[in-house]
Amino acid sequence: MARMLPDPTFYPSPAMAGEAPAERLAYVTLLTPGDNGKTDALGVVDTDPASPEFGRLVEKVDFPHGGNELHHFGWNACSSHLCAYAPSPHMERRYLVVPGVHSSRIHVVDTKPDPRKPKLIKVIEGEEVAKKTGYAFPHTVHCGPDGIYMNALGAPNGEGPGGIFVLDHETFEIKGAWERDHGPQNLSYDFWWHLGYDTLITSEWGTPNMVKDGVNPELLLAGKYGHALHVWDLKGRKHVKRIELGEREQMALELRPAHDPKSAYGFVGVVVNLDDLSSSIFLWHMDENDEWQAKKVITIPAEAADPADLPPAIQPFGAVPPLVTDIGLSLDDRTLYVSCWGTGELRQYDVTEPSDPKLTGTAKIGGIVRRTGHPSDPGRPLNGGPQMVEVSRDGKRVYLTNALYTPWDAQFYPDGIRGWMAKLDVQPGGGIEFDPSFFVEFEEGLRPHQVRLDGGDASSDSFCYSGQARA
C-alpha cells in the first residue's frame, strides 16, 4: 500500500534537514581484503550518546560472499523524491543499495522494521548488471527523483567507457544505461547533480584495468588517470561539456555540489599533482555567461619524510603525499571537510565564500608515517588514515573510516589496514576535536569504508527548494 504522507526523513530544503533529529545509527560497509575466509558485511554502529551501546558495533549483516570490494552505497529514496522533476513522495527511505566493485554484485538491505537489525533481501549478480547495462564494476549509488542511479567504472572486459545506469527504486529492477549521448567521457568515477539547473556533473578516475591492481606508476607518470570533469544535460541524458583540470592533476574523484538548489557550484578532490605530490580541491561553477568552469581553490602540500619510513611505492620521492581521497560538505554549504589519507589528517575549511576557502581546523589520526593514535589510547599507533568522511545533517558531527581500496591499501599501508571508525565533534566558530569515547575497531580481516547515517546525511540527499536564505 502506498504511503499517504511523505517519509518524515524527506526534507524540502537543506535548512529543514539540518533541523532534523540527530542520527542514532550509522551503517558502514565492511569488506574483506581478498580471500581470507570471511564474507563481506554491513555493520550497524550505535551513535546515540544516551545509549549504553554508544560507539559500539551492535549488528553485522553478513553477505553471501567475500571479496566484493564494497564501496559507495546509498539509500533507495531520499529528499529528491519531493521534487517536481519526478515526484514520488509515497516512497520511503528504507533500503540500502550496496555495490561491489570487483564482483559487480548489487546487494539490497532492508532497514525495516528494526533499523538496528537490517536484513539482506536481494542480491543482483554481476552477470545481470552487465547484460542489462553494458557496464561492470559498479561503485557509487545516489538516490535520484526518478530512480536509483549507480555509476560503473567500465565495461565487463575492464576497459572503458564507464558510465551510469538506473534501477527502479521500488523493485530494484535494472532499467539500463542512463546515457543517450555518451560524448567523449571514457574514464569514470563519481557523479552528482544540480537539480535546479537540470545539470549532472561527472568525474574521472580510471578504467577497472587501470585501478584494480593498484596504482600503475607508468600510467600515473604519463598522466593517464582522470583529470577532467564532465557536464551533462540531466533530463536529456546527453554530454554537454568537458572541463579540463590539467594533465598533471591526476585522479579527480569525489564530487560535492552545493546543497542549496539555487547555487551553481561544487567541489571536487584531486588525489595528486605530478609536479609536487600535492593534493587539491577544485571549485566548479557557472560563470556570468552561464558557462560551467573550474578552478583550483585549495592546495595541500606533500610532507617531507625519510625514505626509510615510506612504503616502496613512494620511497623514491622522499615525501608523503596528502592523497585526498574523500571530501564532505555540510548541508548549509559553509564547511568543507577534506580527508588526507596519506598524511593522516582531516582538514576543515570555511567555504562560505566558495572561491576563497579558509582553513579553520585540523585533526590528525593514522597516516603513512605519523601513525597518530586516537585520544582513547594516544600511545598506540594507528594505520590507515582519514578516508571516507560523513557529516551529520546538523553539521555538528563528522564520522571517519580508514580503508580506501584493497589493492591501493596494500601499496600505501603494506603492513595491512586494521579497520577503525572515529567521530569528531565540530566546535562552534570553527575547529574539530575527536570524541574520546567513540572509537570503533572492527575484527581482523574486515575493513570499513562508506558510512551512511539513519535518516540521511550530508552526502545522501539533494533538494529542490532552498528554504531559509543564507546570511
C-alpha positions as CSV (number, residue, x, y, z in Angstrom):
1,M,0.0,0.0,0.0
2,A,1.3,3.4,-0.9
3,R,2.2,5.8,1.8
4,M,-0.4,8.6,2.4
5,L,2.2,11.0,3.8
6,P,5.8,11.6,2.7
7,D,8.6,9.9,4.6
8,P,9.4,12.1,7.6
9,T,13.1,11.9,6.6
10,F,12.4,13.6,3.3
11,Y,13.1,17.3,3.6
12,P,12.0,20.1,1.2
13,S,15.1,22.1,1.9
14,P,18.7,21.7,3.4
15,A,17.7,24.1,6.2
16,M,14.9,21.8,7.3
17,A,17.1,18.7,7.0
18,G,19.6,20.4,9.3
19,E,16.9,20.8,12.0
20,A,16.0,17.1,12.0
21,P,16.7,14.8,15.0
22,A,20.3,13.6,15.3
23,E,21.2,10.2,13.9
24,R,21.1,7.3,16.3
25,L,22.7,4.7,14.0
26,A,25.4,4.6,11.4
27,Y,25.6,1.9,8.7
28,V,29.1,1.0,7.4
29,T,30.3,-1.3,4.7
30,L,32.8,-3.9,6.0
31,L,34.8,-5.5,3.2
32,T,37.2,-8.4,3.2
33,P,40.6,-7.9,1.6
34,G,40.8,-10.9,-0.8
35,D,40.2,-14.5,0.1
36,N,40.6,-14.5,3.8
37,G,37.8,-16.9,4.7
38,K,35.4,-14.2,5.8
39,T,32.4,-12.7,4.0
40,D,31.7,-9.0,3.4
41,A,29.1,-7.4,5.6
42,L,27.2,-4.3,6.5
43,G,27.8,-3.1,10.1
44,V,25.5,-1.2,12.3
45,V,27.1,1.2,14.8
46,D,25.2,2.9,17.7
47,T,25.7,6.7,17.5
48,D,23.2,7.7,20.3
49,P,25.2,9.2,23.2
50,A,22.3,8.3,25.6
51,S,22.6,4.6,24.6
52,P,24.6,2.1,26.7
53,E,25.9,0.8,23.4
54,F,27.1,4.2,22.1
55,G,30.2,3.8,19.9
56,R,29.8,0.0,19.5
57,L,29.1,-2.3,16.6
58,V,25.7,-3.6,17.5
59,E,24.8,-5.7,14.4
60,K,26.5,-7.2,11.4
61,V,24.6,-8.3,8.3
62,D,26.8,-11.0,6.6
63,F,26.7,-11.1,2.9
64,P,27.0,-14.4,1.0
65,H,30.5,-13.8,-0.4
66,G,33.7,-12.1,0.4
67,G,35.9,-10.1,-2.0
68,N,33.1,-8.0,-3.5
69,E,35.1,-4.8,-2.7
70,L,32.0,-3.0,-1.3
71,H,32.1,0.8,-1.9
72,H,29.8,3.8,-2.0
73,F,26.4,2.5,-1.1
74,G,23.3,4.7,-0.7
75,W,19.6,4.8,0.0
76,N,16.8,3.8,-2.4
77,A,15.0,7.0,-1.8
78,C,15.6,10.4,-0.3
79,S,14.6,14.1,-0.3
80,S,14.8,14.3,-4.1
81,H,11.5,12.4,-4.2
82,L,9.8,15.7,-3.3
83,C,11.0,17.4,-6.5
84,A,8.5,18.4,-9.2
85,Y,11.1,16.9,-11.6
86,A,9.6,13.4,-11.0
87,P,7.6,13.5,-7.7
88,S,7.1,10.2,-5.8
89,P,6.6,11.3,-2.2
90,H,5.0,8.0,-1.3
91,M,8.4,6.4,-1.3
92,E,10.3,5.8,1.9
93,R,14.0,5.8,2.8
94,R,14.1,2.2,3.7
95,Y,16.6,0.1,1.6
96,L,20.3,0.4,1.4
97,V,21.8,-0.4,-2.0
98,V,25.4,-1.7,-1.8
99,P,27.5,-2.2,-4.9
100,G,30.6,-4.5,-5.1
101,V,33.2,-3.1,-7.4
102,H,35.1,-6.3,-8.0
103,S,32.2,-8.7,-8.2
104,S,29.7,-6.3,-9.9
105,R,27.1,-7.6,-7.5
106,I,24.5,-5.3,-6.0
107,H,23.2,-6.1,-2.5
108,V,19.9,-4.7,-1.2
109,V,19.4,-4.4,2.6
110,D,16.1,-3.7,4.3
111,T,16.4,-1.5,7.4
112,K,12.8,-2.0,8.5
113,P,11.1,-2.9,10.8
114,D,14.0,-2.7,13.1
115,P,16.8,-0.3,11.9
116,R,19.2,-1.9,14.4
117,K,18.7,-5.3,12.8
118,P,18.6,-4.9,9.0
119,K,18.2,-7.8,6.6
120,L,19.8,-8.7,3.3
121,I,16.8,-9.2,0.9
122,K,18.2,-9.3,-2.6
123,V,21.5,-9.9,-4.5
124,I,21.8,-8.9,-8.1
125,E,24.6,-10.8,-9.8
126,G,27.2,-9.1,-11.9
127,E,26.2,-11.0,-15.0
128,E,22.7,-9.4,-14.9
129,V,24.3,-5.9,-14.4
130,A,26.5,-6.5,-17.5
131,K,23.7,-7.9,-19.6
132,K,21.2,-5.1,-18.9
133,T,23.6,-2.1,-18.9
134,G,26.8,-3.0,-20.8
135,Y,28.6,-1.8,-17.6
136,A,30.5,-3.5,-14.8
137,F,32.4,-2.6,-11.6
138,P,29.6,-0.5,-10.0
139,H,31.0,2.0,-7.5
140,T,28.6,4.8,-6.3
141,V,24.9,5.0,-5.5
142,H,22.8,8.2,-5.4
143,C,19.0,8.3,-5.0
144,G,17.5,10.3,-7.7
145,P,14.0,11.6,-8.1
146,D,13.1,9.0,-10.7
147,G,15.2,6.0,-9.7
148,I,18.4,4.7,-8.1
149,Y,21.4,6.0,-10.0
150,M,24.6,4.0,-10.0
151,N,27.9,4.6,-11.7
152,A,30.2,1.9,-13.1
153,L,33.9,2.2,-13.7
154,G,33.9,0.5,-17.0
155,A,32.8,-2.3,-19.3
156,P,32.8,-6.1,-18.4
157,N,36.2,-6.5,-20.1
158,G,37.7,-4.0,-17.7
159,E,38.2,-1.3,-20.3
160,G,36.1,1.9,-20.8
161,P,33.9,3.6,-21.1
162,G,32.4,3.8,-17.7
163,G,29.0,5.3,-17.1
164,I,25.8,5.4,-15.2
165,F,22.8,3.1,-15.0
166,V,19.5,3.2,-13.2
167,L,17.5,0.9,-11.0
168,D,13.8,1.1,-10.1
169,H,13.6,2.4,-6.5
170,E,10.8,0.0,-5.6
171,T,11.5,-3.3,-7.4
172,F,15.3,-2.8,-7.9
173,E,14.9,-3.9,-11.5
174,I,17.8,-2.7,-13.6
175,K,16.4,-0.2,-16.2
176,G,19.5,0.0,-18.3
177,A,22.3,2.5,-19.1
178,W,21.4,6.2,-18.4
179,E,23.2,8.0,-21.1
180,R,21.6,8.7,-24.5
181,D,24.7,10.5,-25.8
182,H,27.8,9.4,-24.0
183,G,30.1,12.0,-25.6
184,P,33.9,11.8,-25.0
185,Q,34.0,10.6,-21.4
186,N,35.8,7.3,-21.1
187,L,37.1,7.2,-17.6
188,S,34.5,7.3,-14.8
189,Y,34.2,7.8,-11.1
190,D,31.7,10.0,-9.2
191,F,28.5,11.8,-10.3
192,W,26.2,14.3,-8.8
193,W,23.6,16.8,-10.0
194,H,22.2,20.3,-9.7
195,L,18.5,19.6,-10.0
196,G,17.7,23.3,-10.2
197,Y,19.9,23.7,-13.3
198,D,19.0,20.4,-15.0
199,T,22.7,19.5,-14.9
200,L,24.7,16.4,-13.9
201,I,28.4,16.5,-13.2
202,T,30.8,13.5,-13.5
203,S,34.4,13.0,-12.6
204,E,37.2,10.6,-13.7
205,W,39.4,8.0,-12.1
206,G,40.4,5.1,-14.4
207,T,39.1,2.1,-16.1
208,P,38.9,-1.1,-14.0
209,N,42.1,-2.4,-15.6
210,M,43.9,0.8,-14.6
211,V,42.9,0.6,-10.9
212,K,42.1,-3.0,-9.9
213,D,45.8,-4.0,-9.3
214,G,46.8,-0.8,-7.6
215,V,48.3,2.5,-8.8
216,N,50.2,1.8,-12.1
217,P,53.3,4.1,-11.9
218,E,53.8,4.2,-15.7
219,L,50.2,5.3,-16.3
220,L,50.4,7.8,-13.4
221,L,53.6,9.5,-14.5
222,A,52.3,9.6,-18.1
223,G,49.2,11.4,-16.8
224,K,46.7,8.8,-18.0
225,Y,44.4,8.8,-15.0
226,G,41.4,11.1,-14.8
227,H,41.9,14.9,-14.9
228,A,38.6,16.4,-16.1
229,L,35.0,17.0,-15.2
230,H,32.1,16.5,-17.5
231,V,28.8,18.4,-17.7
232,W,25.6,16.7,-18.7
233,D,22.0,17.6,-19.6
234,L,20.3,15.7,-16.8
235,K,16.8,15.3,-18.4
236,G,18.2,14.9,-21.9
237,R,20.8,12.4,-20.7
238,K,23.5,13.8,-23.0
239,H,27.0,15.1,-22.7
240,V,27.4,18.8,-22.9
241,K,30.9,19.8,-22.0
242,R,34.3,18.6,-20.8
243,I,36.2,20.7,-18.3
244,E,39.9,20.1,-18.2
245,L,41.6,20.4,-14.8
246,G,45.2,19.9,-16.1
247,E,47.0,16.8,-17.1
248,R,49.3,17.0,-14.1
249,E,46.2,16.8,-11.8
250,Q,45.7,13.1,-11.5
251,M,42.5,11.3,-10.3
252,A,39.6,13.7,-10.0
253,L,37.4,11.8,-7.5
254,E,34.7,12.9,-5.1
255,L,32.1,15.5,-6.1
256,R,30.2,17.6,-3.6
257,P,27.8,20.1,-5.2
258,A,26.2,22.8,-3.1
259,H,23.0,21.6,-1.4
260,D,21.2,24.9,-2.0
261,P,19.5,24.2,-5.3
262,K,19.9,27.9,-6.3
263,S,23.7,27.6,-6.1
264,A,25.5,26.6,-9.2
265,Y,28.8,25.4,-7.8
266,G,30.5,22.5,-6.1
267,F,33.9,21.0,-5.1
268,V,35.9,18.1,-6.4
269,G,39.0,16.5,-4.8
270,V,42.1,15.7,-6.8
271,V,44.4,13.0,-5.4
272,V,47.8,14.0,-6.6
273,N,49.7,16.6,-8.7
274,L,52.6,15.0,-10.6
275,D,54.9,18.0,-10.1
276,D,55.0,18.2,-6.3
277,L,52.8,15.3,-5.0
278,S,50.3,17.9,-3.6
279,S,46.6,17.3,-3.5
280,S,44.0,19.9,-4.4
281,I,40.4,20.9,-4.4
282,F,38.8,22.5,-7.4
283,L,35.7,24.6,-7.5
284,W,33.3,24.1,-10.4
285,H,30.9,26.9,-11.0
286,M,28.7,28.6,-13.6
287,D,30.2,31.9,-14.7
288,E,28.5,35.2,-15.7
289,N,28.0,33.8,-19.2
290,D,26.2,30.7,-17.9
291,E,29.1,28.6,-18.8
292,W,30.4,25.9,-16.4
293,Q,34.1,26.4,-15.4
294,A,36.5,25.1,-12.8
295,K,39.4,26.5,-10.9
296,K,41.8,25.3,-8.2
297,V,40.9,26.8,-4.8
298,I,42.9,24.7,-2.3
299,T,46.4,23.2,-2.5
300,I,47.6,20.8,0.2
301,P,51.4,20.1,0.0
302,A,53.2,16.9,0.4
303,E,55.3,16.4,3.6
304,A,59.0,15.6,3.5
305,A,59.9,12.2,5.0
306,D,62.8,9.8,5.5
307,P,62.6,7.3,2.6
308,A,63.2,4.5,5.1
309,D,59.8,5.3,6.7
310,L,58.0,5.1,3.4
311,P,56.4,2.2,1.5
312,P,58.2,1.1,-1.6
313,A,55.6,2.8,-3.9
314,I,56.7,6.3,-2.7
315,Q,60.2,5.8,-1.4
316,P,61.8,7.5,-4.5
317,F,60.0,10.7,-3.8
318,G,61.2,11.2,-0.2
319,A,57.8,12.6,0.7
320,V,54.3,11.7,1.9
321,P,51.6,12.9,-0.5
322,P,48.3,14.0,1.2
323,L,46.3,11.7,-1.0
324,V,42.9,13.4,-0.7
325,T,40.5,10.6,-1.2
326,D,37.2,12.0,0.1
327,I,35.6,15.3,0.8
328,G,32.4,16.3,2.7
329,L,30.3,19.4,2.5
330,S,27.9,20.4,5.3
331,L,24.2,20.9,4.5
332,D,24.4,24.6,5.0
333,D,27.2,24.7,2.4
334,R,29.5,26.6,4.8
335,T,32.0,23.9,5.8
336,L,34.1,21.6,3.7
337,Y,36.0,18.6,5.1
338,V,39.0,17.1,3.3
339,S,40.4,13.6,4.1
340,C,44.2,13.4,3.7
341,W,44.6,9.6,3.7
342,G,48.3,9.7,3.2
343,T,49.4,12.2,5.8
344,G,46.7,11.2,8.3
345,E,44.8,14.4,8.6
346,L,41.3,15.7,8.4
347,R,41.1,19.3,7.3
348,Q,38.1,21.7,7.9
349,Y,37.6,24.7,5.7
350,D,35.2,27.6,5.8
351,V,33.7,27.8,2.3
352,T,31.1,30.5,2.9
353,E,32.9,32.2,0.1
354,P,33.4,29.1,-2.2
355,S,36.2,30.7,-4.3
356,D,38.2,31.6,-1.2
357,P,38.3,28.7,1.3
358,K,39.8,29.3,4.8
359,L,41.4,26.5,6.8
360,T,39.6,26.5,10.2
361,G,40.6,23.2,11.8
362,T,42.7,20.1,11.5
363,A,42.7,16.7,13.3
364,K,45.4,14.0,12.9
365,I,45.0,10.3,13.1
366,G,46.9,7.4,11.5
367,G,49.0,8.3,8.4
368,I,51.7,6.6,6.4
369,V,54.4,7.9,8.6
370,R,52.8,9.6,11.6
371,R,50.6,6.7,12.7
372,T,48.9,9.1,15.2
373,G,46.8,7.4,17.9
374,H,43.2,8.1,18.9
375,P,42.6,10.1,22.1
376,S,41.1,7.0,23.7
377,D,44.6,5.4,23.5
378,P,47.0,8.1,22.2
379,G,50.2,6.0,22.7
380,R,49.0,3.3,20.3
381,P,49.9,4.0,16.7
382,L,47.2,3.5,14.1
383,N,47.5,2.7,10.4
384,G,45.3,3.8,7.6
385,G,44.1,7.4,7.8
386,P,41.0,9.6,7.4
387,Q,39.4,8.2,4.3
388,M,35.6,8.2,3.9
389,V,34.1,11.2,5.7
390,E,30.4,11.7,6.5
391,V,28.8,14.8,8.1
392,S,25.7,14.7,10.1
393,R,22.6,16.6,9.0
394,D,23.1,19.4,11.6
395,G,26.8,19.7,10.8
396,K,27.8,19.0,14.4
397,R,29.4,15.6,14.0
398,V,31.8,14.1,11.5
399,Y,32.5,10.3,11.1
400,L,35.6,8.8,9.6
401,T,36.7,5.3,8.4
402,N,40.3,4.4,7.4
403,A,40.2,1.9,4.4
404,L,40.4,3.1,0.8
405,Y,40.5,0.3,-1.8
406,T,42.2,-3.1,-1.1
407,P,44.8,-3.0,-3.9
408,W,45.8,0.5,-3.0
409,D,45.7,-0.2,0.7
410,A,48.5,-2.7,0.1
411,Q,50.7,-0.2,-1.7
412,F,50.5,2.6,0.8
413,Y,50.0,0.7,4.0
414,P,51.8,-2.6,3.3
415,D,51.6,-3.7,6.9
416,G,47.8,-4.0,6.4
417,I,44.8,-1.9,7.3
418,R,43.4,-2.6,10.8
419,G,39.9,-1.2,10.4
420,W,38.6,1.6,12.6
421,M,35.9,4.3,12.7
422,A,36.1,7.6,14.6
423,K,33.8,10.5,15.3
424,L,34.7,14.2,15.6
425,D,32.7,17.0,17.2
426,V,32.5,20.3,15.4
427,Q,33.4,23.3,17.6
428,P,31.3,26.5,17.5
429,G,33.0,29.1,15.4
430,G,35.3,26.5,13.7
431,G,37.6,23.6,14.7
432,I,37.2,19.9,15.1
433,E,38.0,17.5,18.0
434,F,37.9,13.7,18.3
435,D,35.3,12.3,20.6
436,P,37.5,10.2,23.0
437,S,34.5,8.0,23.8
438,F,33.8,7.0,20.2
439,F,36.3,4.7,18.6
440,V,35.1,1.5,16.9
441,E,37.6,-1.2,15.9
442,F,36.5,-3.9,13.7
443,E,37.5,-7.5,13.7
444,E,40.7,-8.5,11.9
445,G,40.0,-9.1,8.2
446,L,37.1,-6.6,7.9
447,R,37.8,-3.1,6.6
448,P,35.3,-0.2,6.9
449,H,34.5,2.0,4.0
450,Q,31.4,4.1,3.3
451,V,29.2,5.4,6.2
452,R,25.5,6.2,5.9
453,L,23.5,7.7,8.8
454,D,19.9,6.7,9.6
455,G,17.5,9.3,8.3
456,G,20.1,10.7,5.9
457,D,23.4,12.6,6.0
458,A,25.1,15.5,4.2
459,S,26.1,13.4,1.1
460,S,23.0,11.3,0.5
461,D,20.3,14.0,-0.2
462,S,19.6,16.5,-2.9
463,F,17.0,19.2,-2.7
464,C,14.7,21.2,-4.9
465,Y,13.9,24.1,-2.6
466,S,16.4,26.3,-0.8
467,G,14.3,27.1,2.3
468,Q,15.9,29.8,4.5
469,A,18.1,32.3,2.7
470,R,21.8,32.3,3.5
471,A,23.1,35.2,5.5
